[in-house]
Amino acid sequence: MNNEDCSENQEQHSCNKAHILKTAGDVFCQWGFRKTTMEMIAGAVNKAKSSIYYYFSSKEDIYKNILEKETEEMNQKLHRSVEQVEHPFDKLRVYINTRFKELKNLRNFQRAMRDQSLREYTFIQRIAGKQVSWELDTIKRILVGGVRAGQLEINNIETTASTILLSLKGLESSLEGIRERILDVKSQVDNFIDILLKGLAKNPVTGSA
């Protein structure tokens, strides 16, 4: 087999795997992790169950890949949005707004985090912990940059970053029931951001940077 054939086979393998993950994501979203079976996934993909096992070792393996893909895609968008602006106020503002906007795309991750019965699965807890660490590191980098530039006044970076993330999660939970009412959500998020920036500013904040 030449290099071109290998490349084509690898591309086909990746396409098949991506198709299974996308379709399985829809099945998991509809039925939840516990009720979903490999038979249901195979039926939705229109392949024999043995074909699914060629790409993934188990239902848990598929779900793990889906959760990792969802969070990775959101984190890439968060990183890009933060890098497009300079001022720490703007970085925090776009980070928070992008986060709320993209969270709705994490259909399975959101469900997995809310389902208390899934806490027994260590791979889910590991992914959740990795996501928290990534977000904390990102927020801390923004805060450190602001302090070094003399634009933010913060006594404890670690505690402040943790407080911001916990507050975001709390606001996220409180808005869960009205997420479809876009104006209400935007107003609440904007108000949260304004209060946050005023508390972190070394000098009084008079408006968006």
C-alpha positions, 0 to 999 in steps of 0.5 A: 500500500503506497502513501496515497492509499494510506492517506485516503484510508486515514481520511475515510477512517476520520470521516466515518468516526466523525459521522458516528460521533455526530450521530451518536451525539444526537442519540445521546442528547435525545435519550440520555447516556443511560438509556442509549445503547450501542444498538441504538447508535448503530441503527442511527448510523445505519451500520452493524454494531460490529462496525461501531466497535471497530472505531470505539470500544464501548458506549462510554468511549463514544460518550467520552469522545463527544464530551471532549469534542464539545468542550474542545470546540468551545475552548477554541472559540473562547481562546480566539475571542479573548486573543482578538482584544487587548484590554483586560475588561474587553477580554473578560467581557468577550470571554463571558459573552462567548461562553454564554453563547457557546454553552448551548452547543454543548448539549451532551456536556451540559446534560452530563454535568446536570445529571447527578446519577452520572457522577459515578463515571470517572471519565465524566468527572475527569473531563469536568475537572479538566474543563474547570482547570482550563477555564480557571487558567484562562481567567487567571491569565487575563487577570494577571495581564491586567494587574501587570498593565496597571489596569486591575487591582486584585489581591489574590488572583487565584481566589478572584478567578475561582470566584468569577468562574463560580459566579458564572456557573451560578448565573448560568444555572439561574438563567437555564429556564429563560435561555430562549428569551434572548433579551432577558439573558443578554440583559442579565449577563451584561449586568453581571459583567458591568458589576464584575468590571467595576469591582476589579478596576484599579480606577472607576469604570465609566463604560466599556473599554 
